[in-house]
Amino acid sequence: MKWRNSLCAATVCTLVATAVVSAETITIATVNNGDMIRMQGYTDDFTEKTGHEVEWVTLEENVLRQRVTTDITTRGGQFDIMTIGMYETPIWGQNGWLVPLDDLSAEYDTADILPAMRAGLSYDGTLYAAPFYGESSMVMYRTDLMEKAGLEMPAAPTWQFIREAAAVMDDPENGINGICLRGKAGWGEGGALITVTGNSFGARWFDEEWNAQFDQPEWKEALTFYVDLMNDYGPEGYATNGFNENLSLFQQGKCAMWIDATVAASFVTDPEESEVADNVGFALAPNSEGVDKRSNWLWAWALAIPAGTQKEEAAKEFIEWATSKDYIEMVAENEGWANVPPGARTSLYETPAYQEVPFAGITLESINAADPTEPTVEPVPYVGVQFVAIPEFAGIATEVSQEFAAVYAGQQSVDEALAKAQAITNEAMEAAGYR
C-alpha cells in the first residue's frame, strides 16, 4: 500500500491500514418479516461503526428455510450469517455446522437474553444463535367490532368463544372476515399454527414410542374445528395465507380477529401501517374447553454463523450489533418503544417506557407460558411446541402441512388428509430408524 502523505505518523497509518485491510463485506440471509426489514434500514449505523459492508438476501419464510438448509448441509458458503430459529439451532449446533457464540463481549451481556430464548438457541449449554426477536402467539382482535357485537374478549379465551365471536363479527358485505388464520403449507407456516391448535385439543405428533397420532380422535376434532371455523368465517383463499398475508388483511381492517405471532403487535398498532391501529386488543392464545394447553408457540428468529465462513469475526461483530441493548435503544429513539424487536432480552421488560407498551406484558406472559419440554397433554418423547426437535421433522411436517392445505382448499376431506399424514409420518420415522 502506498501512502500519498509520506509524513503521516506511523501509528496513525498503521491503524488506518489495519481498518482498511480488515473491513469485510458479509452476506446475510434473512426472512422478509417487518422487524428484519426494519433492521436493514439501520445497516449504515453498523457500517459506520465497524467499516464492514452488508449484502442482504431477503426471502419469504419457506424459501429462506430451504435455501439456508441446503447451504448449511452442502457447505455451500453462500452466507456469512443465517437467520434461523429454535428448530434448526440445536440440531445444527450438535452437528458442528454453526460457530459457537461463547466468546461474545462482556458488554453484550449474554445473561440478559431471556432464559427461554437462550435455552432454545443452545446445544449442550452453548449458545449457537443470538435472538434478534422472540415470540409466542396470541389473539389480536378489533376492540370496536367486539364492542359492537356485545361481547367481551376474555383474557384467556377458549376456541369455542373464538368461534362464537367470529360468527357474530363476520360481515362479508363490508369485507370483514370473522377470523384470519394461516393455511399456507410449510412446517413453519400453516404447519406451526395447526400443530399448536392440535396441542390445545389434546393432540400430539407422536406417542412415547414414536408412533404417529394422526389417527387419534383429538387430531380429527382439532382439524375439523379449524377447517369449519375458517370455511365459515375466514377469508377466501386462506389455504395460501401465511403470516405476511394475514398481517396485511388485518391492517386493512379485513379481519375481526387474528391468532398469530406476538411480534405482529407492533405492526397492527402502528398508525402509519395499520388502518385499525387504535382499535386493537390482545388476549392469550386459546385452548379448547376442558384442555389445559393453550395454542401458543415459542420461537425466535435468530442470527447464526455457518461454520467455515471466512468472515467469522465480522459476522460476530454484526450479531453483537444487531441483537444488542444498544440496537434496541436506537430503534426506540427513532421509532418509539412499541417498534423495538421484542421477546429477546430481560432488560427490555424491565424498562419502564417499554412496560407502557400495551402488548408488552401479554407478549412476555405468552412466551413464559410456552413449555417446549411439556408441549402436549399426554406425554411425548420430543421437545418443541410447534415443532418436534428431530432432524426429520422439517421434511415430514412440510408434507403433512401440504395435505392439510389441500383440505383448506377443498381438494380433500379431513379424514383423507389425516390418513395420509399418518402414513407419511410413520413411513418416514420407520425409515429413519425411530420405530
N, C-alpha and C positions, 0 to 999 in steps of 0.2 A: 504494500500500500504506500503510495506517495502522498505526502502532505504538501499542500500549496504553501502553508505557512510554516517554514522551517524553523521559526523562532518559538513555536508553541512549547509550553512546558511539557517535559517528558511525561509527568504523571497524568496531565490532562489528556495528552494524546493517547496514552495507554488506555484510559477509561473510555474515551470515545471509540477507539478502535475495537475494544472489547465489546462495547454495546452494539456496534455495527455487525461484528462477526457473530454475536450470539443471538441477534434478532432472527426470529423464525416466522414462517407462515404455517399456521396449523389449520387443519381441516376438521370441521365438526359436523357430525350427522345429528340432526335433531328433528323433533316432531313439530308439526305445524299448529301447535296449541298456542293460545294467546300469550301466556307468560313467556314462552320460548321466543315468540316473535318480538315481544317487548324487549327481551334480553339483547336481541340482535341490534336494537336501536341504541344500545349503550356500549357497543363494541369499541367505539372510538376512545372511550374512557380507559379501557383495558390497554389499547394500543399506545395511548399517550403515556401510561404508567410503566409499560414494560418494553415497548418497542416492537412487540410481536403483532403480526397481522393475522386476521382470521378469515377463512373462507367457509361459508356456511352451505351445507347441503340440507335443505328443509323438505321433509317428506310427510305425507299422510301416514297415520299411525300404522296401518297394516303393512304399508310399503317400507316404512322405516324398520320395522321388526325383521322383515325379510332381508333387507339389504345388510343390516348390521350383523345378523346371524350368519349370513353367507360369508361376509367378510371376515368375521372372527374365526369361524370354523375352517376356512380355507387359508387363513393368514394372508388375506389379500392386501392388507396395508393401505386401504383407501383412506382411512380415517385416523386421526390422532386422538380424537375424543368421540365417544359414542354416547348418545342419550339412551339409557336402558332403565330397567326397573327392578323391582324386588324379585321377580321371577328369574330373570337371567343372572343377576349379580352373584348369588351364592354358588350357582352351578358353574358359571364361567370362572369364578374365583377359585373354586376347588380344582378345576381343570388346568389352572395356571395360565388362563387366557387373558387375565387382566393384571395390570400393575397394582400392587398393594398401595393403599393410601395411608400408610402407617408412619409417614415422616412429614406430615403437613406441619406448618409452623405453629408455634405456641399461640401467636396472635389469632390464628384461625379458630382455635378453641373447638376441637372435635367433640369434647364432652358436652358442648352446648346443643348438639344435634339431638332432637327428640329421641328417647330410647327406642320407641317402636320403629323409627326410621333407621337408626343406627344398626339395630339388630337385623332388620330385614335386608340391609345392604352390606352385610358382613358374612364372612365364612370363617368358622373356627376362631372367632373373636377379632378378625382382621377386617377393617373397612376396605371395600373394593370399589365403591362408588359413593359420591357425595350427593346428597339430595338437593336438587335445585328447588323443588317444592314437593310437599307431601299432601296426600289427600285421603279422604274416605268418600262415602257417598251419602246423600241426604235428599230430602224433599225440598224443592223450590216451588213456590206457589204464588198465585196472584191474590193478594190480600183483598183487593177491591171486588174481584169476582167471588171470592169466598164469602165476603160480607153480603154481597147481593144475593147469594144463594141461601143466606140464612144459616150458614154453617160456620163452625169454628174449628180450625185445624188443631188437633191435639199435639202436644209437644212430642209424643211418641205414638204416631198413628199405626193402625193396622192396615193391611192390604184391603180388608173389607170396607173400611172407611174411605180409603183412596178410591175404590170403585164407586161408592155411593157419591162422593164428591165429584168425581169425573162425570157421572151421569147427569148431575144437576147443572154443572158448569159448561158442559158440552154445548156449543152453539154454532152449528155448521153454517147457518145463514149469515153469521157475522165473521166467519172464518176462524172461529176459536175451537180448538180441539180440547176435549176434557183432560187429556193427558198426552205427553210425549215421552216415549221410551225408545231405547236403542233396539234395532232389529238387524243391524248390519253384521254380516258374517265376519269372523275373526275372533280368535280366542280372547283378545284383549278388548274387543269392541262389544258386539252383542253378546258374545260368549261370557264376558265378565258379568254383565247385568243378570243374565238368566241363571248363572251359577249362584250368585248371592240370593236371587229370588228363590231358587231351589233350596238353599240353606234355610231360608226363613219359612219354608213349608215343611221342614224336616227331612229334606232330600240330601243326598251326598253322592259324590262321584264314585266312590269305592267303599266296600266294606273292609274289614280288617284283614281279609285275605286277598285284597286287590281284585275282587270281583266287581265288575261294573254294576251299577244300581239303577240303570235307566228303566228296568222292567218292574220297578217297585212303584206302589201307588202314590208315594209322595212326589215323585217326578211327574207322573201324569197329572196330578192335581195342580202342581205349580205351573207346568207348561200350558195346560188347558186354561187356567185362570189368566195367565199372561196373554195368551192369544185372544181370548174372548174380550178382555179389557181393551186391548189395542184395536181389535176389529170393530168394537162398538164405539170407542171414544178417542181413538188415536188418529193421526194424520194419514192421508192416503200415501201409499208407498213407503210405509215405515220400515219395510224389510231392508231398505238400503240406507236408513238413517243411523248415523253414529253420533259421537259427542258433538262434533262441529255442526252437523246438520240440525240437531235439536237445539243447540245453543242459538243458532240463527233464528229458528222458529220462535223460540221463547222471547228473544229480544225484539222480535217483530210483533209481539202480542198475540201469537197464534197458538199458545199453549197455556191452559189454565194451571197445569201442574207439570213438573219435570223432575224426575228422580235420576240423579247423576252425580258426577264428581263434585265434591265440595269446592274445588278450585274454580268452578264456574261462577261462584257467588259474586266475585268482583266484577265480572263481565255483565251479569244480568242486572247489577245495581249501578252500573256506570251510565250516567245520563247522556254521555256522548255516544254511547254504543247501543243502549237499550231504550226502547220506546216505553218500557214499563218499569223503569228503574225505581220510581217512587212507590211502587205497589208490589213489592216482592217480600214474601215471608219465608221462613225456614223451619224445618222440623226434622227429626231423626228419620232415617230410612225405615220403612215399615216392616213389621213382622206379620205373620198370619195368626189369626186368633188361636190362642192355646199353644203357640210355639214360642219358646223362649230364645229365639235367634232373630236378629234383625238383618235386613238385606243391605248391610253396609260393608264395604270392602276396605282394604288397606293397600295403598300404593304410593310409590314415589317415582317421579321422573328424575333420574339422577345422571350425573356425568361420570364416565369411567374411561380409563385409558387402556387401549388394547396392548397386550404385551408385544414387544417387537417394534413399537414405534420408534423412530429415530429422533423424536422431538418430545421425549418424556418430560424434561424439565419445563419446557414452555407449556406443555399440556397441564402440568401440575399448577403452574402459575395461573393459568386460566381458571382451573377448577377452584382454586383458592379465591380468586377474584369474584367469580360468578355465584358462589354459594356462601359468601361471607356475610357477616353482620354489616359491613360497610356497604355492600351492594344493596341490601335491604333498606338501609338508611338513605342511599342515593335515590332509589325509586320512590321512597316515601316523600323525600324532599321535592321531587319533581312531579309526582303524580298522585300523592296522597297515600295515607296508610292503607286504605282499602285495596290498593293495587299492588302491594308488595307480594312476592311469592310466599304463600302460606305453608304451614304444616311441616316445616323442616327444623326450626330452632326453638328451643325452650325460651330463650330470651325474648323472642318476639311476643310470646303470650304473657310475658311479664312487663311489657311496655305499656304504660298507662294509655298512651294515644291509640295503640292498637286494640286495647281492650274496649274502646269505644266503638270499634267497627261492629256493625250489627250481626255479622256472621262469624266473628272470631271465636266466640265461646262454643257455638254448636259445632264448628269445624273441629276444634280440639276434642270436644266430647265424643264426636263420631270417630275420630282417629283412635282415641283411647279405648273405645268400646269394641273395636275390631280385634279379635284374638286369633292370629294365624295358627296357634297351637291347638285350639279347640273351635274350629270353624263351623261345626255341624252339631246337630242334636245328638245323633248316635256317634260312637267312636269311629275314628278313621285312622289309617296308617300314614297320613300325609300332613304336611304343613302348608298353609296357604288358605286365604279366604276365598278369593275369586279365581284362584288357580291352584293347581296341585304342583308342588315344587319337586318335580322329577323331569329329567330331560325330554322324555317322550311326550309330555303334556301338550306342548305347543302344537305339534302336528296332529295329535288326536283331537284336541279341542277345536282346532280350526275346522276339521272335517265335521265334527258334531255340530258346530255353530252353523255350518253351511246347510246341514239338514234342518236345523231349526228355522233358519232364514227361509227355507223353502216352504215351511208351514206358514210363516208370516205372509209370504207372497201368495198363499192359496194354492200351492203346487202339490202339496201332500197333506195328509192328516197328522194329527198329534201322535196317534198310535204308530203310524208308519215311521215317523221321524224317530220316535223313541226306540223302536225295534232296530232301526239302522244304527242309532247311537250305541245301543247295547252291543251289537255285533262289531262295529268299528272299534270300540274301546276294548272289548275282550280279546279280539284278534291281535290288536297292537300290543296289548300287555302280555299276551302269551308269547308273541314273537320276541318281545324284549326280555323274557325270562322271569317276569313277575309271578306267573301262575304256572 
